[in-house]
């Protein structure tokens, strides 16, 4: 059911994920083709805000900061999972893997490599501040419109 806190959380985490994706682009090698990287990260942020954060609104401020922080962990996990899965699919279509287990192992390696590229100081600070503020903002929306 749509509620104001879900909408506020979805919009904030989509915006924050989009911004964090833009900040993280500086850490990728030169010549990297990003395609839909920023938009997909924003879409994942929207879903995390709507499904996870908005549902938990209406508790204490300490809980708001906690679910804002947890949302960042969920957002980073699903974004890394999605992009490593997508790259694994592209590589498997180019027949770089000998079988499904080799492809899954390759996906885990891609996940690790992307995590090393993305989880830099400026990106982590952006995510932390955005997560805590998103939890606070969602809680304020729940108190005002619920």
C-alpha positions in Angstrom: 0.0 0.0 0.0 1.5 3.4 -1.0 2.2 5.7 1.9 4.0 9.0 2.3 7.0 7.6 4.1 7.4 4.9 1.4 7.4 7.6 -1.3 9.8 9.9 0.6 12.2 7.0 1.3 12.0 5.7 -2.3 12.7 9.1 -3.8 15.5 9.9 -1.3 17.3 6.6 -1.7 17.0 6.7 -5.5 18.5 10.2 -5.5 21.2 9.2 -3.1 22.1 6.0 -5.0 22.2 7.9 -8.2 24.6 10.5 -6.6 26.8 7.8 -5.1 27.0 6.0 -8.5 28.1 9.3 -10.1 30.8 9.7 -7.3 32.0 6.2 -7.8 32.6 6.6 -11.5 35.8 8.4 -10.8 37.3 5.2 -9.4 36.8 3.0 -12.4 39.5 2.6 -15.1 39.6 5.1 -17.9 37.5 4.2 -20.9 34.9 2.3 -18.8 31.5 2.2 -20.6 28.9 2.8 -17.9 25.7 2.5 -19.9 22.8 2.3 -17.5 25.0 2.1 -14.4 23.7 5.3 -12.7 20.1 4.7 -13.6 20.0 1.1 -12.5 21.7 2.0 -9.2 19.0 4.7 -8.7 16.3 2.1 -9.5 17.8 -0.2 -6.9 17.9 2.7 -4.4 14.2 3.4 -5.2 13.3 -0.2 -4.5 15.3 -0.4 -1.3 13.7 2.9 -0.1 10.1 1.7 -1.0 10.3 -1.9 0.2 12.7 -1.8 3.1 12.9 1.7 4.6 9.4 3.0 4.0 7.9 -0.1 5.6 9.8 0.5 8.9 8.9 4.1 9.3 7.0 5.2 12.5 9.4 4.0 15.2 12.0 5.9 17.2 14.8 8.1 15.8 17.4 5.5 16.8 15.6 2.9 14.8 15.4 5.4 11.9 19.1 5.8 11.8 19.5 2.0 12.1 17.3 1.2 9.2 18.9 4.0 7.2 22.3 2.4 7.8 20.9 -1.0 7.0 19.4 0.3 3.8 22.8 1.4 2.6 24.2 -2.1 3.2 21.3 -3.6 1.3 21.6 -1.1 -1.5 25.3 -1.7 -2.0 24.9 -5.5 -1.8 22.1 -5.6 -4.4 23.8 -3.1 -6.7 27.1 -5.1 -6.6 25.1 -8.3 -7.1 23.2 -7.0 -10.1 26.2 -5.6 -11.9 28.4 -8.6 -11.3 25.5 -10.9 -12.4 25.0 -8.8 -15.6 28.7 -8.9 -16.4 28.7 -12.7 -15.8 25.9 -13.1 -18.2 27.7 -11.1 -20.9 30.9 -13.1 -20.3 29.0 -16.4 -20.4 27.4 -15.4 -23.7 30.9 -14.8 -25.0 31.7 -18.4 -23.9 34.4 -17.3 -21.4 33.2 -19.9 -18.8 33.4 -23.7 -19.1 30.2 -24.3 -17.2 27.7 -22.9 -14.7 29.9 -23.4 -11.6 32.7 -21.6 -13.4 30.4 -18.8 -14.2 29.2 -18.5 -10.6 32.7 -18.4 -9.3 33.5 -15.7 -11.9 30.5 -13.8 -10.6 31.8 -13.9 -7.1 35.2 -12.6 -8.3 33.4 -9.8 -10.2 31.5 -9.0 -7.0 34.7 -8.7 -5.1 36.4 -6.6 -7.8 33.5 -4.2 -8.1 33.3 -3.9 -4.3 37.0 -2.9 -4.3 36.4 -0.3 -7.0 33.2 1.2 -5.5 33.9 1.1 -1.7 36.3 4.0 -1.5 36.3 6.7 1.2 34.3 9.4 -0.7 31.7 6.9 -1.8 31.3 5.3 1.7 31.0 8.8 3.3 28.4 9.8 0.8 26.4 6.6 1.4 26.7 6.8 5.2 25.6 10.4 5.4 22.8 9.8 2.9 21.7 6.7 4.7 21.4 8.3 8.1 19.7 11.4 6.6 17.3 9.1 4.6 16.3 7.3 7.8 15.8 10.6 9.6 13.8 12.0 6.6 11.6 9.0 6.4 10.9 9.1 10.1 10.0 12.7 9.8 7.6 12.0 7.0 6.0 9.2 9.0 5.5 11.5 12.0 4.0 14.2 9.8 1.7 12.3 7.5 0.8 9.2 9.4 
